[in-house]
Amino acid sequence: MVGNSLGSGSEQRLPQSSNLLTTSNTSHQVVPNELLFLLICIKDGGGRTAFKLKQPIVHTLCTDVEFFTFLNKTYWSLRGKFLSFFSFRIVTSIKFIRLEVSMKGLVGILKINDMPPESNKAKYKFAPVPAEIIPPIGENDLMHLFHHPNHADDNVAWRLSRFPKKLHEQVHADPERGPGMGWGIVFIEDWNVKKIWLVAFCLVVLGSAGFGILWSVFEHSIQDAFSISSYVVGITTLAAGTVQAMIHLY
């Protein structure tokens, strides 16, 4: 059964482990042979609105710095560093969510800023139970540590302990019981406006300069060449600003 009060879906059991997660909160210590999975949702590269679910094992992580380093590396491994270098998307926030997953792995986000209720404490590991504040970690703090894992504490697991981690089994759908349901996090991505402007600037400036040089060489008119180049730069800047405004409107 999936760890939620609706009792919908099912879970996949994996081999046991003898690793121990130590935190500063003794109520959150993980006993031997206890597997922990973090449910991570990320936008599927093959669709504009579809999300996919990954459930990596996290019971070997013992400190906040280890956890955020792992979270950062996991994101880049899912996106691919080579493709991400050429991508104009960037992570803008990380949300705590309630989700459901279908037989084909399609993820539906049921609720944003949600944590497992106390009735699910036997199937999810987090502290305190129930969560005192939702989200349990400030968004600015969360994003800063995601981008700069080395700024996290390396001798405690205060933030790690607040993340809902699935106990013993992964979540998946069942043909008879329906979609699997659970709690985890989702990476929210948006346009990287700084990168868009930087690339546009380089292309326009270099392209206009190259055009001006070629025109002056072959047409023997420096004044006409750079007049046209200046016009192209002005129009492109206006177009880029319009596109940016439309992106934020939608």
N, C-alpha and C positions, 0 to 999 in steps of 0.2 A: 504494500500500500504506500502511496505517496504521503510525505510528511505534511499534511494539512487537514483542517477540520472537515473538509468536504469528503475526504476518503476516496478521491478520484485518482485514477492512473495507477502505475506500478513502478517498481524500481529494479535496477540491475545490481546483483550482488557481485562483488569483486573479492579477490583473495585478501586475507587479513594481513596486518602489518604490526610489527612490534615497536614502531617508533613512538616517541613521547614528545608532545608539545608542552612546553613549560611557559606559563604566563605569570604575571604578577598577581593575578586573581586566582586564588586557589580553587574557587568554585568552577573555574574554566579549565582546569588541568585535564589533559587527555590521558586516559588510562591506556596501558599497553593493549595492542590488538584492536585499536580504534581508528578506522579510516575516516578521513574528513575530505569532503569535496566542496569546492567553491563553484557555484553555478554562475557562469559568465555568458552574457548575451552580447553579440556584436552584429552589426549590419552585414548581411550577406552580400558579397561582392557581385553576385549574379542578379540582384534585385534591389530596387530603390527602397522598398518598404519591408522586405523580408529580413528576419533576424535568424541567426543560427546560435546553437547552444553548445558551449564547451564546459566540461566538468573536470578540471584538473585536480589532482590530489594535492592537498596543502597541509597534511598533518606533520610533515617534516619541517615546516617553517616554525621558528621559535621566537623571532623578534620582529618588531615593526620594520626595521630596515631590510630584513630578509624578505618580508612579505611584499613590501612595495617594490623592491627590486624584481621579485618574481612577477608581480602584476604588470609592471612595465615591459618586462621581457615577453610575457605571455601575449600582451597586445601586439607587439611588433612581430612576434612569430606568427600570429594569426593573420596579420595584414601583409607580412612580408616586407623586409626592410628595403629591398630593391624597388618594389612597386610603390611603397610609401614615399620614397624619395621623390617620385614623379607625381604623386597624388596631391590634389589641392584640398584634401580633407584633413581635419585634425580633431583630436579628442577635446571637447569643450567641457564635458562634465561626466561624472559617474554617478548613477542613481541606484538606490536600493529598490528592488522591485519584487512583485509577485508575478509568476509566469506560469504558462502551460506549454507543453511541447507535444506535437502530433507524432504520428507514426513515421512520417517522412522527415521529422526533425524541424518542422516549421514551428517557430516560437511565437506565442502570443503574449504580449505584455499586458497583464490584467490590471495592475495597479502600480503606480510610481510612489516612491517613499513609503514602503511597506516592509514590515518585519514579521517573522513567524510569531504567532500568539503563544502564550504560555502553555497551551494545550499541546503544542508540538515540540516541547523542550526535549523529549526523548528521541526526536529524530533530527534535531538541529542543535548545533553547538554555538552559543554566543553568550555574551555577558554584558550587562545584567539581563536577567530574565524576569519579567518581560522588559523589553527595551524602554528605557526611561524617556528618551527623546528619539523622534524619527524625522529625518535621518539621524543615525547614531553618531555620525561624524560630520563636522562642518564641511560644506562643499569646497570652500577655498582651501582649507587644510588638506582635504582629500586630493584635490587636483595638484596642489603644490608638491605633495609627497609622491604622487604618481609621476610627475615630471622630474622630481629631484629626490629619488629614493634615499640617497646618502644623507639627506637632512632628517630622516626619521631616527627614532631612538634605536640603538643597537643592543640594549640590554634589558628591554621590557617589551611586552606585547599588548599594550593597552588598546591600541587601535585595532590590531589584528583580532583581539578577543571580541570586538563588537560586530565583526562581519558574520552573517549567518552562514554556517558551514554544514553541509549535509552529512549526517552520520551514517557510516557503514556502507551505504549503497548509493549509486547514481539514480537519477530520475529519468524515466522514459515512459512512453505511452504503452498502453496495453490494448489489444484488439477488443477485449471484452469489457474492461473497466474504463476505457476512454483515455483522454490525454493525461500525461503526467503533469503534476503541479508541484511547484516548489518556490523557494525564495532565493534570490541571488542579487547580482548587480548587472547593469547594462552600461556599455560605453556609448555615450552620446557624441556623435560627430557632426561637424559643421564645416563650412567653407573656411579655408585658411586665407583670410583676406590679405594678410601681410605678404604671403607667398605669391598670391595672384598679382598683387601690385608690383612686387619685385620682378617677377618674370615678365610682366607686361612692360615694365620700364626698360628692362634690358633689351627686349625684342624691338621695342619702338625706337629707342635711342640708337642701337647698333644698326637696325634696319634703315632708319632715316639717314644716318651718317653714311652708310654704304651706298644708299641710293644717290645721295648728294655727290659723293665722290665719283661714282660711275657716270652720272649725268654731266658733271662738269668736264670729265675726261672726253666723253664721246660727243657731247653737244657743245662743248667749249663755252658754257655759260654758268659760271659759279653762282651768280645772283639768282637765276631761275631755279637752279638745282636746290639750293637751300631754302628758297621760298616755298617750294613744293614740300620739302622735308619738314619745315616748320608747320605747314598746314596739316600734314599727316600726323605729326606729334600732337597738335591741338585737338584734332578730331578723335584720335585714339584715346587721349586722356578723358575727354568728355564721354566717350563710349564706355570706358572702363568704370567711370564713376556711376554712370547710369546702370550698368550691370550690377555693381555692388549694391546700389540702392534697391534694385529689384530682388536681389538675393535676400536681403533683410526684410523685405516686404512679405516674402513667401517663406 
